[in-house]
Amino acid sequence: MEGIVLINKPCHITSRDVVNRLNHLLETKRIGHTGTLDPIATGVLVCCIGKYTKLVNDLTALDKEYIATIKLGIKTDTADITGKVIEEKKRKITKEEIDSVFKSFLGKQIQTVPKYSAIKIKGKKLYEYARNNEEVVLPQREVYIYKMELINFNEETITFKTKVSKGTYIRSLIEDICKKLDTVGTMQELIRTKQGQFSIENAYSIKDIEEKNYKILKVEDIFNEPKIEVDEILLKKIRNGAKLPNIYNIKDKVLFYYKKECIAIYQIINNELKSYIQL
C-alpha cells in the first residue's frame, strides 16, 4: 500500500501507538507520521505509507492549527494537566487582557522547548533528563504565530484557536501566555484541527481503519502542481535522477507520471529541473 491516510488521533495514546496500530491494520511496517501529538492531544495526524514516507519531512514542515484549552490557576511540571502541580495562583482576568496578550504573540517568537519533550540533547531526550531530575539547559527556537483567536473563557479556563509554524509547542505557548497574564496555567486539552491543507473533517478514526472505511490520498491530492506524462526514454532519466531542461516552463515543482502513476517530483533550481523526491 502506498499513499497518505489522515488519522484523527484519540486521547490517551501516543502518536507512535497510532503508527503501530496502522502497521497491523494495513499490513505494512513502512509507515511514518508527520508531527507528534502529545498523548492527551487529539486531532489530525498525517501518516505516510510505503514510498510516501519520503514526504514526511515536507509534510512535517507544514503550518498547523490547534484549539487549546488552558486550565487556569495551576502550573504543572509537565506543562499539561497530567503533571504534578508545582505552583498555584488565582487572579481575575478580563477579556481585554486576554485579547491584548494574544495580540502580543503574533509574529516571530523565541520559544523555550518544554523539558518534557522528545528533543535530544547530547543523545538523550529531554523528558529523560526530567524524569531523572537531571539539570539541562532547555533549547530555544524561533517559531511563528500566525493567529490567536479567543473562543471562550471563564474563571477556570481559556479556550483559543491558533495557527503556528512547525516546531511550536502549544504547552510552552500556554505557559508564556499565562506569564504575561500574571498568572499560572497548564494545558488541559489540545486538538490539532489542521496541518497544511489537511483538515480534521477529513480525518479517520482507528475504528474507520478497522472497518476499511477510509481513503488513501495520493500525490495529486497533496500537491497542486503541473502533471506531465513521460515516455520510456524520459522515464529512465527521471529514475536515475537526471537533471532536465525546463522545457515545460515550470515555476516551482512538477509531478512526472508514467502510465498514470506518479514516479517523481522535480523542482526548478537555476532554471533546471532537478529531482526533489523519487516515488
Secondary structure, DSSP 8 states (H G I E B T S, - for coil): --EEEEEEE-TTS-HHHHHHHHHHHTT-S-EEESS---TT-EEEEEEEEGGGGGGHHHHHTS-EEEEEEEEETEEETTSBTTS-EEEE------HHHHHHHHHHTSEEEEEE--SSS--EETTEEHHHHHHTT------EEEEEEEEEEEEEE-SSEEEEEEEE-TT--HHHHHHHHHHHTTS-EEEEEEEEEEETTEEGGG-B-HHHHHTT----B-HHHH----EEE--HHHHHHHHTT--EE-TT--SSEEEEEETTEEEEEEEEETTEEEEEEE-
